[in-house]
Amino acid sequence: MKTFPCSCGITLYFENFHCMACGATLGFLPDHLILSPIEPLPDGSWRALAEQADGKRYRKCRNYSEQDACNWMVPVDDPDDFCLACRLNQVIPNLEKPGNRELWIRIEQRKRRLIYDLRRHRLPVYPKSTFPDIGLAFAFLEDDPNEFEFHVSHGSSQILTGHANGLITINIAEADDIEREKMRLQMNEQQRTLLGHFRHESGHYYWDRLVADGPLLGVVRRVFGDERLDYAAALANYYQQGPVANWQQQFVSAYASAHPWEDWAECWAHVLQISDTLETAVAIGLAPPEVLAGSFADRIDHWIELALKINLLNRSLDQPDPYPFVLAPAVIEKLRVVDEVISGSGFSP
């Protein structure tokens, strides 16, 4: 994630609503992918002051003006009340219920990071409300059988995080650090993060958009395996028998060994994680700017070196490794294929 300059010269960060030095109101401009100081105009709109915006006028996203849950802007000639990220919401939790608002705001923060990444990679981001067959949408649900009876699965009232036909569902309990850590230990996962869920589920969505019946389907099948393998049976076998032996030599995570679709989604999430962290490293001076424009092999080399340093710093703070993965050659090849699919998507931001 990049950092951004304020007019006063201080560094701004992606989640900021106001400059901590000069007090300027800030707004993220999704059409320019920048965070900009903004000034109010008599007609109720806001002028972006960043040089790249060239004085363009915007309105605050409705979740900004009414909820303080978003800092993104909407071009003044766009009829939608919500920004590019918030208009993707199909369902949000009941904000009157104690604790839900805090969880929702955490979820929205991670979702906006995902949308930033997707746009930065020039991937298509179309709302399902406008493009029902190919669009993307989110439902943020809680384990409440009275309110969400339609989402009952496996004979229980538990909301399962997942993707189906462009709709990504996130159980809001994943925004609770304690509950998420309990689930990570129960599932014996190396890493489980809220942003990681968004990245993983977006991988399933973009499989449908970019891989299925596309020109690279054969390449993806050669590297990841045949996705026509019975998915339900494969998952059942994984949860009953565990991952395949020596999975670390072929898969980025144990769960990736369950089925080619999960292998793809785990690697997709990994590529987004690597690119986002490398962009942050460049922004704060921990990596040279040319790394972002380098070859995939160069980026992976820089990433492995950076990840080792991050882990060592955390160990000095007596904290667990934030990057508990080993990238075997077979895994790096899978990441390369994902990167090739993303690079070849051919969409404009």
C-alpha positions as CSV (number, residue, x, y, z in Angstrom):
1,M,0.0,0.0,0.0
2,K,1.3,3.4,-1.0
3,T,1.6,6.4,1.3
4,F,0.3,9.8,0.2
5,P,1.5,13.4,0.7
6,C,-0.7,16.1,2.3
7,S,-0.6,19.7,1.1
8,C,1.2,20.5,4.3
9,G,3.9,18.0,3.5
10,I,3.1,15.3,6.1
11,T,2.7,11.7,5.0
12,L,-0.9,10.4,4.8
13,Y,-2.0,6.8,5.1
14,F,-4.7,4.9,3.3
15,E,-7.1,4.7,6.3
16,N,-6.8,8.4,7.3
17,F,-9.9,10.7,7.4
18,H,-8.0,13.8,8.4
19,C,-4.4,15.0,8.3
20,M,-3.0,14.8,11.8
21,A,-0.8,17.9,11.3
22,C,-3.0,20.5,9.5
23,G,-6.4,19.0,10.1
24,A,-7.4,18.8,6.4
25,T,-10.3,16.6,5.5
26,L,-9.2,13.7,3.3
27,G,-10.9,11.6,0.7
28,F,-9.7,8.6,-1.3
29,L,-10.2,9.1,-5.1
30,P,-10.8,5.6,-6.6
31,D,-10.5,7.0,-10.2
32,H,-6.9,8.1,-9.4
33,L,-6.1,5.6,-6.6
34,I,-4.8,8.4,-4.3
35,L,-5.7,9.9,-0.9
36,S,-6.2,13.6,-1.3
37,P,-6.9,16.6,0.9
38,I,-10.4,17.9,-0.1
39,E,-12.1,21.3,0.5
40,P,-15.8,21.9,0.7
41,L,-17.6,23.9,-2.0
42,P,-20.8,26.0,-1.6
43,D,-22.9,23.5,-3.5
44,G,-22.1,20.7,-1.0
45,S,-19.5,19.0,-3.2
46,W,-15.7,18.8,-2.4
47,R,-12.8,19.8,-4.5
48,A,-9.8,17.4,-4.5
49,L,-6.6,19.3,-3.9
50,A,-4.1,16.6,-5.0
51,E,-2.2,17.7,-8.1
52,Q,-3.2,14.5,-10.0
53,A,-6.9,15.3,-9.5
54,D,-6.7,18.6,-11.3
55,G,-9.3,20.2,-9.2
56,K,-12.0,17.6,-9.9
57,R,-15.1,17.7,-7.7
58,Y,-16.5,14.8,-5.7
59,R,-19.1,13.9,-3.1
60,K,-18.4,11.9,0.0
61,C,-19.5,8.3,-0.1
62,R,-22.8,7.8,1.8
63,N,-20.9,5.6,4.3
64,Y,-18.5,8.5,4.7
65,S,-21.0,11.3,5.2
66,E,-23.5,9.3,7.3
67,Q,-21.5,6.6,9.0
68,D,-17.8,7.7,9.2
69,A,-17.2,4.1,8.0
70,C,-15.5,4.9,4.7
71,N,-13.1,7.7,3.4
72,W,-13.7,7.2,-0.3
73,M,-15.2,9.7,-2.7
74,V,-17.7,9.6,-5.5
75,P,-17.2,11.8,-8.7
76,V,-19.8,14.5,-8.6
77,D,-21.4,13.4,-11.9
78,D,-21.8,9.8,-10.6
79,P,-25.5,9.2,-9.7
80,D,-24.6,6.5,-7.1
81,D,-24.6,7.5,-3.4
82,F,-21.9,5.0,-2.6
83,C,-18.3,4.8,-3.7
84,L,-16.9,2.1,-5.8
85,A,-16.2,-0.1,-2.8
86,C,-19.4,0.4,-0.8
87,R,-21.7,0.0,-3.8
88,L,-20.6,-3.7,-3.9
89,N,-22.3,-4.4,-0.5
90,Q,-25.4,-6.5,-0.8
91,V,-25.9,-7.1,2.9
92,I,-24.3,-5.5,6.0
93,P,-24.9,-6.5,9.6
94,N,-27.5,-5.0,11.9
95,L,-25.6,-1.9,13.1
96,E,-28.0,-1.5,16.0
97,K,-26.8,-4.7,17.6
98,P,-24.0,-4.0,20.2
99,G,-20.6,-4.7,18.8
100,N,-21.7,-5.1,15.1
101,R,-20.7,-1.6,14.1
102,E,-17.1,-2.0,15.2
103,L,-16.8,-5.4,13.4
104,W,-18.4,-3.9,10.3
105,I,-16.0,-1.0,10.2
106,R,-13.0,-3.4,10.4
107,I,-14.5,-5.4,7.6
108,E,-15.0,-2.3,5.4
109,Q,-11.4,-1.3,6.0
110,R,-10.1,-4.6,4.7
111,K,-12.5,-4.6,1.8
112,R,-11.3,-1.2,0.6
113,R,-7.7,-2.5,0.7
114,L,-8.8,-5.4,-1.5
115,I,-10.6,-3.1,-4.0
116,Y,-7.5,-0.9,-4.1
117,D,-5.4,-3.9,-4.9
118,L,-7.8,-5.1,-7.6
119,R,-7.9,-1.7,-9.2
120,R,-4.1,-1.3,-9.0
121,H,-3.7,-4.6,-10.9
122,R,-6.2,-3.4,-13.5
123,L,-8.7,-6.1,-12.7
124,P,-12.4,-5.7,-13.5
125,V,-14.5,-4.5,-10.5
126,Y,-18.2,-4.3,-11.5
127,P,-21.1,-4.2,-9.0
128,K,-23.3,-7.2,-9.2
129,S,-26.3,-4.9,-8.7
130,T,-25.6,-3.5,-12.2
131,F,-24.0,-6.5,-13.8
132,P,-25.9,-9.5,-12.2
133,D,-24.2,-12.1,-14.4
134,I,-20.6,-11.1,-14.0
135,G,-20.5,-8.5,-11.2
136,L,-19.0,-8.7,-7.7
137,A,-20.9,-8.3,-4.4
138,F,-20.4,-8.8,-0.7
139,A,-22.6,-10.0,2.1
140,F,-21.4,-9.5,5.7
141,L,-23.5,-11.8,7.8
142,E,-23.6,-13.0,11.4
143,D,-24.6,-16.4,13.0
144,D,-28.2,-15.4,13.4
145,P,-30.7,-18.1,12.1
146,N,-33.7,-15.8,12.7
147,E,-32.3,-13.0,10.5
148,F,-30.5,-15.0,7.8
149,E,-32.5,-18.2,7.5
150,F,-31.7,-18.3,3.7
151,H,-28.0,-18.8,4.4
152,V,-28.3,-21.8,6.6
153,S,-25.8,-24.5,5.5
154,H,-24.9,-28.0,6.4
155,G,-28.0,-28.2,8.7
156,S,-26.7,-25.5,11.0
157,S,-27.1,-21.7,11.4
158,Q,-23.4,-21.0,11.0
159,I,-22.5,-18.4,8.3
160,L,-19.7,-19.8,6.2
161,T,-17.3,-17.5,4.6
162,G,-17.2,-18.3,0.9
163,H,-18.0,-17.3,-2.7
164,A,-20.8,-18.3,-5.0
165,N,-21.7,-16.7,-8.4
166,G,-20.0,-13.4,-7.7
167,L,-21.2,-13.1,-4.1
168,I,-18.5,-13.1,-1.4
169,T,-19.9,-13.9,2.0
170,I,-17.9,-13.0,5.1
171,N,-18.9,-14.0,8.6
172,I,-18.5,-10.9,10.7
173,A,-17.0,-13.0,13.5
174,E,-13.9,-13.1,11.4
175,A,-13.4,-9.4,12.3
176,D,-13.2,-10.4,16.0
177,D,-9.5,-11.2,16.7
178,I,-10.2,-13.6,19.5
179,E,-12.8,-15.6,17.5
180,R,-10.7,-15.7,14.4
181,E,-7.7,-17.0,16.4
182,K,-9.8,-19.7,17.9
183,M,-10.9,-20.7,14.4
184,R,-7.3,-20.6,13.2
185,L,-6.2,-23.0,15.9
186,Q,-9.2,-25.2,15.4
187,M,-8.6,-25.4,11.7
188,N,-4.8,-25.9,12.2
189,E,-4.0,-23.0,9.8
190,Q,-0.7,-21.3,9.6
191,Q,-2.3,-17.9,9.0
192,R,-5.8,-16.6,9.2
193,T,-6.5,-12.9,8.6
194,L,-9.6,-10.9,7.8
195,L,-7.9,-9.4,4.7
196,G,-6.7,-12.8,3.8
197,H,-10.3,-14.0,3.5
198,F,-11.1,-11.2,1.1
199,R,-8.1,-12.0,-1.0
200,H,-8.8,-15.8,-1.0
201,E,-12.5,-15.4,-1.9
202,S,-11.7,-12.9,-4.6
203,G,-9.5,-15.6,-6.1
204,H,-12.6,-17.8,-6.6
205,Y,-14.4,-14.9,-8.2
206,Y,-11.6,-14.2,-10.6
207,W,-11.3,-17.8,-11.5
208,D,-14.8,-17.6,-13.0
209,R,-14.0,-14.3,-14.7
210,L,-10.4,-14.8,-16.0
211,V,-9.7,-18.6,-16.0
212,A,-12.8,-20.6,-16.7
213,D,-13.2,-21.1,-20.4
214,G,-10.4,-18.6,-21.0
215,P,-7.2,-18.9,-23.0
216,L,-5.0,-19.7,-20.0
217,L,-7.3,-22.5,-18.6
218,G,-5.0,-25.2,-20.0
219,V,-1.9,-23.6,-18.4
220,V,-3.7,-23.3,-15.1
221,R,-4.9,-26.9,-15.2
222,R,-1.4,-28.1,-16.0
223,V,0.1,-26.3,-12.9
224,F,-2.8,-26.5,-10.4
225,G,-4.6,-29.7,-11.5
226,D,-8.0,-30.4,-13.0
227,E,-10.7,-28.4,-11.2
228,R,-13.4,-30.8,-12.5
229,L,-12.4,-33.1,-9.7
230,D,-15.4,-33.6,-7.4
231,Y,-15.2,-30.5,-5.1
232,A,-17.4,-31.7,-2.3
233,A,-15.8,-35.1,-2.1
234,A,-12.3,-33.5,-2.2
235,L,-13.1,-31.2,0.7
236,A,-14.7,-34.0,2.7
237,N,-11.6,-36.1,2.2
238,Y,-9.4,-33.1,3.3
239,Y,-11.3,-32.5,6.5
240,Q,-11.3,-36.3,7.3
241,Q,-7.8,-37.2,6.3
242,G,-5.9,-33.9,6.4
243,P,-3.5,-32.6,3.8
244,V,-1.5,-34.8,1.5
245,A,1.9,-36.0,2.7
246,N,4.8,-33.5,2.2
247,W,2.3,-30.9,1.1
248,Q,4.9,-28.1,1.7
249,Q,6.7,-29.2,-1.5
250,Q,3.7,-28.6,-3.8
251,F,1.3,-26.3,-2.0
252,V,1.5,-22.8,-0.3
253,S,-0.7,-24.0,2.5
254,A,-2.2,-27.2,3.8
255,Y,-5.7,-26.1,2.7
256,A,-4.4,-25.5,-0.9
257,S,-4.0,-29.3,-1.2
258,A,-7.7,-29.9,-0.8
259,H,-8.7,-29.2,-4.4
260,P,-7.3,-27.3,-7.4
261,W,-9.8,-24.5,-6.9
262,E,-8.5,-23.9,-3.3
263,D,-5.0,-24.2,-4.5
264,W,-5.7,-21.4,-7.0
265,A,-7.5,-19.2,-4.5
266,E,-4.7,-19.6,-1.9
267,C,-2.0,-18.7,-4.5
268,W,-4.1,-15.8,-5.8
269,A,-4.4,-14.4,-2.2
270,H,-0.6,-14.9,-1.8
271,V,0.2,-12.9,-4.9
272,L,-2.0,-10.0,-3.7
273,Q,-0.4,-10.2,-0.3
274,I,3.1,-10.1,-1.7
275,S,2.4,-7.2,-4.1
276,D,0.6,-5.2,-1.4
277,T,3.4,-5.7,1.1
278,L,6.1,-4.9,-1.5
279,E,4.3,-1.7,-2.4
280,T,4.3,-0.8,1.3
281,A,8.0,-1.6,1.6
282,V,8.8,0.7,-1.3
283,A,6.7,3.5,0.2
284,I,8.5,3.4,3.5
285,G,12.0,2.9,2.1
286,L,12.5,-0.8,2.8
287,A,12.7,-1.8,-0.9
288,P,13.9,0.1,-4.0
289,P,11.1,1.5,-6.3
290,E,12.3,-0.5,-9.3
291,V,11.2,-3.8,-7.5
292,L,7.6,-3.0,-8.4
293,A,8.4,-2.8,-12.1
294,G,10.8,-5.8,-12.1
295,S,10.2,-9.3,-13.4
296,F,8.1,-11.7,-11.4
297,A,11.3,-13.6,-10.4
298,D,12.9,-10.4,-9.1
299,R,9.8,-9.5,-7.1
300,I,9.7,-13.0,-5.5
301,D,13.4,-12.7,-4.7
302,H,12.8,-9.4,-3.0
303,W,9.8,-10.8,-1.2
304,I,11.6,-13.8,0.2
305,E,14.3,-11.5,1.6
306,L,11.8,-9.0,3.0
307,A,9.6,-11.7,4.6
308,L,12.6,-13.2,6.4
309,K,13.5,-9.7,7.8
310,I,9.8,-9.2,8.9
311,N,9.8,-12.6,10.7
312,L,13.1,-11.8,12.4
313,L,11.9,-8.5,13.6
314,N,8.8,-10.1,15.1
315,R,10.8,-12.7,16.8
316,S,12.8,-9.9,18.5
317,L,9.5,-8.6,19.8
318,D,8.5,-12.1,21.0
319,Q,5.7,-12.3,18.4
320,P,4.8,-15.1,16.0
321,D,6.1,-15.0,12.4
322,P,3.7,-12.9,10.4
323,Y,4.7,-14.9,7.3
324,P,4.9,-18.6,8.3
325,F,5.3,-19.9,4.8
326,V,8.1,-21.6,2.7
327,L,7.9,-21.0,-1.0
328,A,9.0,-24.2,-2.7
329,P,9.9,-24.1,-6.4
330,A,6.6,-25.7,-7.4
331,V,4.7,-23.1,-5.3
332,I,6.7,-20.3,-7.0
333,E,5.6,-21.6,-10.4
334,K,2.0,-21.5,-9.3
335,L,2.4,-17.9,-8.1
336,R,4.0,-17.0,-11.4
337,V,1.0,-18.4,-13.3
338,V,-1.4,-16.4,-11.1
339,D,0.7,-13.3,-11.8
340,E,0.5,-14.1,-15.6
341,V,-3.3,-14.3,-15.4
342,I,-3.5,-11.0,-13.5
343,S,-1.1,-9.3,-15.9
344,G,-3.0,-10.5,-18.9
345,S,-6.5,-9.5,-17.7
346,G,-6.4,-6.5,-20.1
347,F,-8.7,-4.3,-18.1
348,S,-8.3,-0.6,-17.3
349,P,-8.7,0.6,-13.7
